[in-house]
Amino acid sequence: MRLALALNGSRGDVQPGIAVALEMTSRGHEVVVGVPENLVDFARGHGVDAHMFAPDTDELLKSPLIKRDLKSSNPRTRARAIREVTEFGAATMDERLLEMADGADLVVTGLMGQERGATVAEFRDAAFVPLHYCPVRPSRSVPVPLGPLAALRAVPVLSEAVWRLVDHAFWLGSARRGDVALRARLGMPTASGPLGGRLRNAGTPEIQAYDAGLFPALAAEWGPQRPLTGFVTPPAHAGRPSSDDEAVLTWLDEGTPPVYVGFGSMPLAEAAVTFTHLVETIRAHGHRVLVCAGPNADAVAGRLDGPGVLVVRAADHGLVLPRCVAAVHHGGAGTTGACARAGVPSLIAAFSADQPLWGRAISDAGLGATCRIRQTVDGEELPELIRRILDPDTAQRSRTFAQSMVGPQDAIAAIAEILEHTV
């Protein structure tokens, strides 16, 4: 089988696809992998022969579009921001995916760009399967992650109705325009409506690459066409540990287990203030702090130094999290899954997108707490939130939940078998 795997987004969006590519290659399939320009070397470092598929997403994440507009309380501003993110680098991705899918039996995408992937697969007469890293289809049991609308979980019919409105709004306001243009260029008829409904009607599987235990009613609600396979753990780096990883391991050996603080690829508007407040609050509870500053590293350089604090740009979650007592993070699907697998309670300080959804899921499961990122500085509840994730009962629930999760090898094997069966 020849598989075209088109991955767009931040590192957390790309890592599960790298694991899929390695597994499918190990099974003897030919895999063509495309990633954003800034993540080509990252993918190749994990043993994947990846090529540029999308523009540099680091610049997008640093832009006012992500840092300001996508978090706006104005619905029009947010809708425009979603549309611009959806269309970012569209022409480049259309061209590259058409090349990648030439002769392919199967096209696979992540959440970002799945409409494009489905259209190109149809044009190339290939099967199509998306990887979803969180619930994005209409549901009665999962609340819409939009502020007060999340309360509609108490009325399942209303919750599903709001999901459908959001689904149609995304299609009409963001995805449809690019899809219409691509289909017209390829001489294809206009699509009939949102992608989820079309895939459902066609019997196409939509892989849900996260653990069913965090959404206990979802598997029964959606059925086998949207299988919940478990979180896909990013593969270990093929080379030697980075200098950051070596420094972290040495520091971990020198003292008590710390609290991890990191926000993945998300840049902070007031990085120094936010990290300082978090570090001081955690230190007041008597714990060391490991700060993975990511894109905020330059902004906090030299500002957090002190006893019991280590600041690095990045660290391997698989090495670090099992040795931490708790974690404060943004609530990306990859980080959330890594913390849950490690049995580590989370405080999810959500920015936008699916992050509030993960915060609510972790809080509902008793595995931690959640707030908005601005509440780590503006609110007075941070000490209580930190106390909650350091509570022994929360820690015990987290360890028990970790033991019930689908193992990483079983998760990736399930995904590979779905892809093989589809073709």
C-alpha positions as CSV (number, residue, x, y, z in Angstrom):
1,M,0.0,0.0,0.0
2,R,1.1,3.6,-0.7
3,L,0.1,6.0,1.9
4,A,0.3,9.9,1.7
5,L,0.4,11.3,5.2
6,A,-0.1,15.1,5.3
7,L,0.5,16.7,8.7
8,N,-0.1,20.4,9.5
9,G,0.0,22.4,12.7
10,S,2.4,22.6,15.7
11,R,4.8,19.9,16.9
12,G,2.0,18.3,18.9
13,D,-0.1,17.9,15.8
14,V,2.7,16.3,13.9
15,Q,4.1,13.9,16.5
16,P,1.2,11.3,16.3
17,G,1.5,11.2,12.5
18,I,5.2,10.5,12.8
19,A,4.4,7.5,15.0
20,V,1.8,6.3,12.4
21,A,4.4,6.7,9.6
22,L,7.0,4.6,11.4
23,E,4.5,1.9,12.2
24,M,3.1,1.7,8.7
25,T,6.7,1.6,7.3
26,S,7.6,-1.2,9.7
27,R,4.6,-3.2,8.2
28,G,6.1,-2.9,4.7
29,H,4.0,0.0,3.3
30,E,5.3,2.9,1.3
31,V,4.7,6.1,3.2
32,V,5.1,9.6,1.8
33,V,5.2,12.2,4.7
34,G,4.6,16.0,4.5
35,V,5.0,18.4,7.4
36,P,5.4,22.1,8.0
37,E,8.6,23.6,6.8
38,N,9.8,24.3,10.4
39,L,9.3,20.6,11.4
40,V,11.0,18.8,8.5
41,D,14.3,18.4,10.5
42,F,12.3,17.3,13.6
43,A,10.5,14.6,11.7
44,R,13.7,13.4,10.0
45,G,15.3,13.2,13.4
46,H,12.8,10.6,14.3
47,G,13.7,8.5,11.3
48,V,11.0,9.7,8.9
49,D,11.9,10.8,5.4
50,A,9.7,13.9,5.6
51,H,9.3,16.8,3.1
52,M,7.9,20.3,3.3
53,F,4.1,20.2,2.9
54,A,3.0,23.4,4.7
55,P,4.5,26.8,5.5
56,D,6.3,27.5,8.8
57,T,3.8,27.3,11.6
58,D,6.1,28.8,14.2
59,E,5.5,32.2,12.6
60,L,1.8,31.7,12.6
61,L,1.7,30.8,16.3
62,K,3.6,34.0,17.1
63,S,1.3,36.2,15.1
64,P,-1.5,38.4,16.5
65,L,-3.9,36.1,14.7
66,I,-3.2,33.3,17.3
67,K,-2.1,35.3,20.3
68,R,-5.0,37.8,20.2
69,D,-7.7,37.2,17.6
70,L,-8.3,33.5,18.1
71,K,-8.9,34.2,21.8
72,S,-11.2,37.2,21.2
73,S,-14.6,37.3,22.9
74,N,-16.0,38.8,19.7
75,P,-17.6,36.0,17.7
76,R,-16.8,37.8,14.4
77,T,-13.2,38.3,15.3
78,R,-12.8,34.7,16.2
79,A,-14.6,33.5,13.1
80,R,-12.3,35.6,10.9
81,A,-9.3,34.2,12.8
82,I,-10.4,30.6,12.3
83,R,-10.9,31.3,8.6
84,E,-7.4,32.8,8.2
85,V,-5.8,29.9,10.1
86,T,-7.7,27.4,7.9
87,E,-6.5,29.2,4.7
88,F,-2.9,29.8,5.9
89,G,-0.6,28.4,3.2
90,A,-3.6,26.9,1.2
91,A,-2.0,27.2,-2.2
92,T,1.2,25.5,-1.1
93,M,-0.6,22.7,0.6
94,D,-2.9,22.1,-2.3
95,E,0.1,21.7,-4.7
96,R,2.1,19.5,-2.4
97,L,-0.7,17.2,-1.4
98,L,-1.7,16.7,-5.1
99,E,1.9,15.6,-5.7
100,M,2.0,13.4,-2.6
101,A,-1.3,11.7,-3.4
102,D,-0.4,10.9,-7.0
103,G,-0.5,7.0,-7.0
104,A,-1.5,6.8,-3.4
105,D,-4.0,4.1,-2.1
106,L,-4.7,6.1,1.0
107,V,-4.5,9.8,2.1
108,V,-4.3,10.5,5.9
109,T,-4.4,13.9,7.5
110,G,-4.6,15.3,11.0
111,L,-7.4,17.7,12.1
112,M,-5.9,20.6,10.2
113,G,-6.5,20.3,6.5
114,Q,-8.8,17.3,6.5
115,E,-11.3,18.9,4.0
116,R,-8.3,19.4,1.6
117,G,-7.2,15.8,2.2
118,A,-10.7,14.4,1.5
119,T,-11.0,16.3,-1.7
120,V,-7.5,15.4,-3.0
121,A,-8.1,11.7,-2.1
122,E,-11.4,11.8,-4.1
123,F,-9.6,13.4,-7.1
124,R,-6.8,10.8,-6.9
125,D,-9.2,7.9,-6.5
126,A,-7.7,7.1,-3.1
127,A,-9.2,6.2,0.2
128,F,-9.2,8.9,2.9
129,V,-9.0,8.6,6.7
130,P,-8.5,11.5,9.2
131,L,-6.8,11.4,12.6
132,H,-8.7,13.3,15.2
133,Y,-6.8,14.3,18.4
134,C,-10.0,15.4,20.2
135,P,-13.8,15.2,19.7
136,V,-14.8,17.6,17.0
137,R,-18.0,16.0,15.6
138,P,-21.5,16.7,17.0
139,S,-22.1,14.9,20.3
140,R,-24.6,14.6,23.0
141,S,-22.1,13.5,25.7
142,V,-19.2,15.9,25.1
143,P,-19.9,19.6,25.8
144,V,-19.1,22.2,23.2
145,P,-15.8,23.9,24.5
146,L,-17.2,27.4,24.2
147,G,-17.5,29.1,27.5
148,P,-21.0,29.0,29.0
149,L,-22.2,26.7,26.2
150,A,-20.3,23.9,27.9
151,A,-23.1,23.8,30.5
152,L,-25.4,22.4,27.9
153,R,-24.1,18.9,28.7
154,A,-27.1,18.8,31.1
155,V,-29.4,18.8,28.1
156,P,-27.9,16.3,25.6
157,V,-30.2,17.2,22.7
158,L,-29.3,20.9,23.0
159,S,-25.6,20.0,23.3
160,E,-25.8,18.1,20.0
161,A,-27.7,20.9,18.4
162,V,-25.1,23.5,19.3
163,W,-22.3,21.2,18.0
164,R,-24.2,20.9,14.7
165,L,-24.5,24.7,14.5
166,V,-20.7,25.1,15.2
167,D,-20.0,22.4,12.6
168,H,-22.0,24.2,9.9
169,A,-20.6,27.6,10.9
170,F,-17.0,26.3,10.5
171,W,-17.9,24.8,7.1
172,L,-19.7,27.9,5.8
173,G,-17.4,30.4,7.4
174,S,-14.0,28.8,7.0
175,A,-13.6,25.5,5.2
176,R,-16.1,25.8,2.3
177,R,-14.4,28.6,0.4
178,G,-11.1,26.9,0.1
179,D,-12.7,23.6,-0.8
180,V,-15.0,25.1,-3.5
181,A,-11.9,26.8,-5.1
182,L,-9.9,23.5,-5.0
183,R,-12.8,21.5,-6.4
184,A,-13.4,24.0,-9.2
185,R,-9.8,23.9,-10.1
186,L,-9.8,20.1,-10.3
187,G,-13.1,20.0,-12.2
188,M,-15.0,18.4,-9.4
189,P,-18.6,19.1,-8.2
190,T,-19.1,21.2,-5.1
191,A,-19.3,19.3,-1.8
192,S,-22.8,18.9,-0.3
193,G,-22.0,20.0,3.3
194,P,-19.7,19.6,6.3
195,L,-17.1,16.8,6.0
196,G,-18.2,14.9,9.0
197,G,-21.6,14.1,7.6
198,R,-20.2,13.2,4.2
199,L,-17.7,10.7,5.8
200,R,-20.4,9.3,8.0
201,N,-22.6,8.6,5.0
202,A,-19.7,7.1,3.0
203,G,-18.8,4.7,5.9
204,T,-15.4,6.3,6.2
205,P,-13.7,5.7,9.6
206,E,-12.5,8.8,11.5
207,I,-9.8,7.7,14.0
208,Q,-10.1,9.2,17.4
209,A,-6.6,9.1,18.7
210,Y,-7.2,9.6,22.4
211,D,-8.4,7.5,25.3
212,A,-12.0,6.6,25.8
213,G,-11.7,6.8,29.5
214,L,-11.8,10.6,29.4
215,F,-15.1,10.6,27.4
216,P,-16.8,7.5,28.9
217,A,-20.1,7.8,26.9
218,L,-18.5,8.7,23.5
219,A,-17.6,5.2,22.2
220,A,-21.2,4.0,22.6
221,E,-22.6,7.2,21.1
222,W,-20.5,7.2,18.0
223,G,-20.0,3.5,17.4
224,P,-17.2,1.7,15.5
225,Q,-17.0,4.2,12.6
226,R,-15.3,6.6,14.9
227,P,-13.1,4.3,16.9
228,L,-11.3,5.6,20.1
229,T,-7.9,4.0,19.8
230,G,-6.0,5.6,22.7
231,F,-3.4,8.4,22.7
232,V,-0.5,8.0,20.3
233,T,2.8,8.4,22.2
234,P,5.4,10.3,20.2
235,P,8.3,8.1,19.3
236,A,11.7,8.5,21.0
237,H,14.2,10.6,19.2
238,A,16.5,8.5,17.0
239,G,19.7,10.3,18.1
240,R,21.4,11.0,21.3
241,P,19.5,12.8,24.1
242,S,19.6,16.6,23.7
243,S,21.7,18.7,26.0
244,D,18.4,19.9,27.6
245,D,17.4,16.3,28.3
246,E,20.7,15.5,29.9
247,A,20.6,18.6,32.0
248,V,17.1,17.8,33.2
249,L,17.9,14.2,34.1
250,T,20.9,15.3,36.1
251,W,18.8,17.9,37.9
252,L,16.0,15.4,38.6
253,D,18.5,13.1,40.3
254,E,19.7,15.8,42.6
255,G,16.4,16.4,44.5
256,T,12.7,15.7,45.0
257,P,10.3,15.2,42.2
258,P,9.2,18.7,40.8
259,V,6.2,20.2,39.2
260,Y,6.5,20.5,35.4
261,V,5.5,23.8,33.9
262,G,5.3,24.2,30.1
263,F,3.0,25.4,27.4
264,G,4.3,23.5,24.3
265,S,4.5,25.7,21.2
266,M,2.2,28.4,22.6
267,P,3.9,31.8,22.9
268,L,2.8,33.9,25.9
269,A,2.1,37.7,25.7
270,E,3.5,38.2,29.2
271,A,5.8,35.2,29.5
272,A,8.0,36.5,32.3
273,V,5.1,37.5,34.5
274,T,3.2,34.3,33.9
275,F,6.1,31.9,34.6
276,T,7.2,34.0,37.6
277,H,3.8,33.8,39.2
278,L,3.5,30.1,38.6
279,V,7.0,29.4,39.9
280,E,6.5,31.5,43.0
281,T,3.2,29.8,43.8
282,I,4.5,26.3,43.3
283,R,7.6,27.1,45.4
284,A,5.3,28.3,48.2
285,H,3.8,24.8,48.3
286,G,7.3,23.4,48.9
287,H,8.1,21.9,45.5
288,R,10.8,22.3,42.9
289,V,9.8,23.5,39.5
290,L,10.9,22.3,36.0
291,V,10.1,25.0,33.4
292,C,10.1,24.1,29.8
293,A,9.9,27.5,28.3
294,G,9.6,26.6,24.6
295,P,9.1,29.7,22.4
296,N,9.1,31.8,25.6
297,A,12.7,30.9,26.5
298,D,14.3,34.2,25.5
299,A,11.6,36.2,27.3
300,V,12.3,34.4,30.6
301,A,16.1,33.9,30.3
302,G,17.7,34.8,33.6
303,R,14.4,35.8,35.3
304,L,13.5,32.5,37.0
305,D,16.8,31.5,38.4
306,G,16.8,30.4,42.0
307,P,17.0,27.3,44.3
308,G,14.8,24.5,43.2
309,V,14.1,25.9,39.7
310,L,15.4,24.6,36.3
311,V,14.6,26.4,33.1
312,V,15.1,24.6,29.7
313,R,13.8,25.2,26.2
314,A,12.4,21.7,25.8
315,A,12.4,18.2,27.4
316,D,11.3,14.7,26.4
317,H,7.9,14.1,28.1
318,G,8.5,10.4,28.2
319,L,11.6,10.9,30.2
320,V,10.5,13.7,32.4
321,L,6.8,13.5,33.3
322,P,7.0,10.1,35.1
323,R,9.4,11.8,37.5
324,C,7.2,14.8,38.3
325,V,4.5,15.1,40.9
326,A,2.2,17.3,38.8
327,A,2.1,19.4,35.6
328,V,0.9,22.8,34.6
329,H,0.4,23.0,30.8
330,H,-1.7,24.4,28.0
331,G,-3.9,21.3,27.4
332,G,-2.7,20.2,24.0
333,A,-3.8,16.7,23.2
334,G,-0.3,15.3,23.2
335,T,0.7,16.9,26.5
336,T,-2.6,15.9,28.1
337,G,-2.2,12.3,27.0
338,A,1.4,12.2,28.1
339,C,0.5,13.5,31.6
340,A,-2.4,11.0,31.9
341,R,-0.1,8.1,30.8
342,A,2.5,9.1,33.4
343,G,-0.1,9.2,36.2
344,V,0.6,12.9,36.7
345,P,-2.2,15.3,37.8
346,S,-2.6,18.3,35.4
347,L,-3.6,21.9,35.8
348,I,-4.6,22.9,32.3
349,A,-4.3,26.6,31.7
350,A,-6.1,26.7,28.4
351,F,-5.4,29.2,25.6
352,S,-8.0,28.3,22.9
353,A,-9.1,25.7,20.3
354,D,-9.5,22.2,21.9
355,Q,-7.6,23.1,25.1
356,P,-10.6,24.1,27.2
357,L,-12.2,20.8,26.2
358,W,-9.2,18.8,27.6
359,G,-9.2,21.0,30.7
360,R,-12.9,20.1,31.4
361,A,-12.3,16.4,30.6
362,I,-9.3,16.2,33.1
363,S,-11.2,18.1,35.7
364,D,-14.4,15.9,35.3
365,A,-12.3,12.8,35.6
366,G,-10.8,14.0,38.9
367,L,-7.3,14.0,37.4
368,G,-6.6,17.7,38.0
369,A,-8.0,21.2,37.5
370,T,-8.4,23.8,34.7
371,C,-8.5,27.5,34.2
372,R,-7.9,30.0,31.4
373,I,-4.2,31.0,30.9
374,R,-4.9,34.6,32.0
375,Q,-6.1,33.3,35.4
376,T,-2.6,32.1,36.2
377,V,-1.8,35.8,36.6
378,D,-5.0,37.8,37.0
379,G,-7.0,35.6,39.3
380,E,-6.6,34.8,43.0
381,E,-7.5,31.1,42.6
382,L,-4.0,29.9,41.4
383,P,-2.9,28.8,44.9
384,E,-6.0,26.7,45.3
385,L,-5.6,25.2,41.8
386,I,-2.0,24.2,42.6
387,R,-3.1,22.8,45.9
388,R,-5.7,20.7,44.1
389,I,-3.3,19.0,41.7
390,L,-0.9,18.3,44.6
391,D,-3.6,16.7,46.7
392,P,-2.8,13.0,47.4
393,D,-6.3,11.9,46.4
394,T,-5.8,13.5,43.0
395,A,-2.4,11.9,42.6
396,Q,-3.9,8.4,43.5
397,R,-6.8,8.8,41.0
398,S,-4.2,9.8,38.3
399,R,-2.1,6.7,38.9
400,T,-5.2,4.5,38.9
401,F,-6.4,6.1,35.6
402,A,-3.0,5.6,34.0
403,Q,-3.2,1.9,34.6
404,S,-6.5,1.7,32.8
405,M,-5.4,3.5,29.7
406,V,-4.8,1.9,26.3
407,G,-1.1,1.2,26.0
408,P,1.0,3.1,23.4
409,Q,1.8,0.0,21.3
410,D,-1.8,-1.1,21.3
411,A,-3.0,2.3,20.3
412,I,-0.6,2.6,17.3
413,A,-1.4,-1.0,16.3
414,A,-5.1,-0.3,16.3
415,I,-4.6,2.7,14.0
416,A,-2.4,0.8,11.6
417,E,-5.0,-2.0,11.4
418,I,-7.8,0.5,10.7
419,L,-5.8,2.0,7.9
420,E,-4.9,-1.4,6.4
421,H,-8.5,-2.6,6.6
422,T,-9.8,0.6,5.0
423,V,-7.7,0.0,1.9
